Each structure stands twice: as structure tokens, then as C-alpha cells.
Amino acid sequence: MIEQLQKDSLELLKELIGIQSFSKEEDKTADAIEQFLQQRDIKTYRKLNNIWAYNKHFDTNKPTVLLNSHHDTVKPNSGYTRDPYDAAVEDGKLYGLGSNDAGGCLVSLIATFLYFYNQEELSYNICLATTAEEEISGNNGLECVLPDLGELEFAIVGEPTQMNLAIAERGLLVLDCISTGKAGHAAREEGDNAIYKALKDIEWFRNYRFSKISEVFGPLKMSVTIINAGSQHNVVPATCTFTVDVRVTDAYTNEEVLKIIRTNVDCEVTPRSIRLKPSSIDKEHPLVQSGIALGRTTYGSPTTSDQALLSIPSVKVGPGDSARSHMADEYVYVNEIAEGIELYIDMLKPVIKGK
């Protein structure tokens, strides 16, 4: 059965690579995934470009595990030497846009869902969600359908990790800050220079150390990345704006970090979003322990994914290598997909099989 799943997964991924599916333009890949599942007599649900399904013997009295990955891609960069939509296999590599991020993960999770689909007496239900707009952290992807999926216990988020276990992921706050002074003529030392007021707060962002340290990531990081002020050399600026990039660890919530910042600075602080939350799963969680028993290592991921939209324990894991994501002539090894399917199944077996 697993060999057939591996073969079908490879063919599905080739089909998906051949379809342009930039974020917000994933309707055709959604059609392909929907058709693939329906051809196997699986009832599917759809909202915009998101497709989801449940195992055949779904039981409302049991908890549910989410299997999630995305089918949107970035646009191919200018360094491509191959047709990004030509799913060619050469030297064991399957080339094509989205092959590694996150096509290999997506089709491997679909295969895992199919493996367990007909099985009875599982201790967990399984919800498969193939979603859109991950690459732009859009509102019409996983976040859009979460209320429709029902109550979820924990999740596997498919991203290329070489099948190692990202048991925590940094959250992200982008803060737009405004320091306000008063305009005046520079020659007469008039006004209240907003740049000087901003410098005091910028120095705080540079030097402040949050008291709680993440066991996975270490200290929380803040970086001032953009600053703008002034219109001409002889006018004291009335405003100074600057942007702060905050990588939030699992030791804090975004809301807690924002409150601490606003308590300590004088400038006006406006977050662009608080949606991209830090996430984690206990290292002692049965799913993580199952992965460790299979020889996989754990780590904290510095990059964000749809995992940031989940408020349940989740692990980010999948075939492929994040270093290949968004690169020219992107590829995934065919044997990585085969290995990914087997490892996903073997990780889940001791957790969701009947007890």
C-alpha cells in the first residue's frame, strides 16, 4: 500500500508543479487536490481555495489531529535556468516551483491521510487541510477555515525540515513607531526635535533584555530596521518614524511583549499585526517522543509558517530542506517524499492507533 501511495504522491506533485499557484491564485491547484481526493471516494469540503477532509470513521467523541500544508507558491525568481512549471525528474531530483516548499510535504501528508483514512478504532480523528496563502500570511488560507474544521487537539504542519522536528517557532511583531516633537527653525534652536526623542526609545529597543528566556530559542530579539525623519536641513523635524522587527519566542505571547514595550517607551507603537504568534509543543508530547524514537532531532524554527496561526500544540516537520525554498531551480529528492510518507505514518501510528 505504501508503495502505491508513494507513486500516487509523486504523480500528484508533478501535476501541481505544472499549475501556476501564486498566493491568491491557487484555484487550479485546489481543483486538482479536490479531484484527487474525490476520485478516491473521499468527501471534501471547500472554502475559497482551501480543501479539507476527515477520516472515514470520524467520531465526534474522539479528539482530532490536524494534518496541514499549503499549495500556494512564491513567484519564480530571476535566477531560474529551467522552466519552473516543468516537473522533470533528473538524478533523483524532482524539479519545479513549489516542489520543495511545500509540495513534497503536502503530498506526503495527503498520502498519510489516505493510509489511515479507512482504518477503524483509531484513538484520534484525522483532519487533512490543504490551504492557501501561506507564503503571504494571508487571511484567506488556514486562518479562514480554522473555525470550520472543528475542535483540534494537536497538529502536524508540513514544511521542509529534513523530517526533523521543529517543536517551536518564533512569532513575529512588526511595529511602526512614531516619536512626536515640534517643528522649528534649526538656526534659532526652535522646536522639539523628534529625532532626539526617537533616539532615546531606539536605544531602549537596542539594549532591553526580556526576563524570560526560551529553552529553545534563548532571548527574545528586537531590531530597529527602518528610520525616517526630516524634510530639509534647516527645519527641526516634528516627527520621526521607525520600524522594529520583533522575533517573539515561546516564552511570551505577542500581547505580553507589546504591553512591555508600550510601558517602557514614549513613542506611539502600532503593530501591523499580532496574528503571527509564537508556537510550541512539549518535548514530552507523544508525537514528539515518537519522532525522537525514529531518530529525528528537535529544534526551534526561526522562520514563520501557518503554524503561527494555530493556538494548539503543533510540530513543523516535512521532507525537503528549507535551504532550497524559494531558490532558483527548486527541487525535492524523490526519495525524500518516500521517506517523508513512511516517517509521517510511523510517527503517528503509536499516537493515534487504538489503545
Buried (B, 14 or more C-beta within 10 A) or exposed (E): EEEEBBEBBBEBBBBBBBBBBBBBBBEBBBBBBBEBBEEEEBEBBBBBBBBBBBBBBBBEEBEBBBBBBBBBBBEBEEEBEBBBBEBEBEEEBBBBBBBBBBBBBBBBBBBBBBBBBEBEEBEBBBBBBBBBBBBBBBEBBBBBBBEEBBEBEBBBBBBBBBBBBBBBBBBBBBBBBBBBBEBBEBEEEEBBBBBEBBBEBBEBBEEEEBEEEBEBBEBBBBEBEEBEBBEEEEBBBBBBBBBBBBBBBBBBBBEEBBEBBEEEBBBEBEBEEBBBBBBBBEBEBBBBBBBBEBEBEBBBBEBBBBBBBBEBBBBBBBBBBBEBBBBBBBBBBBEBBBBBBBBBBBBBEBBBEEE
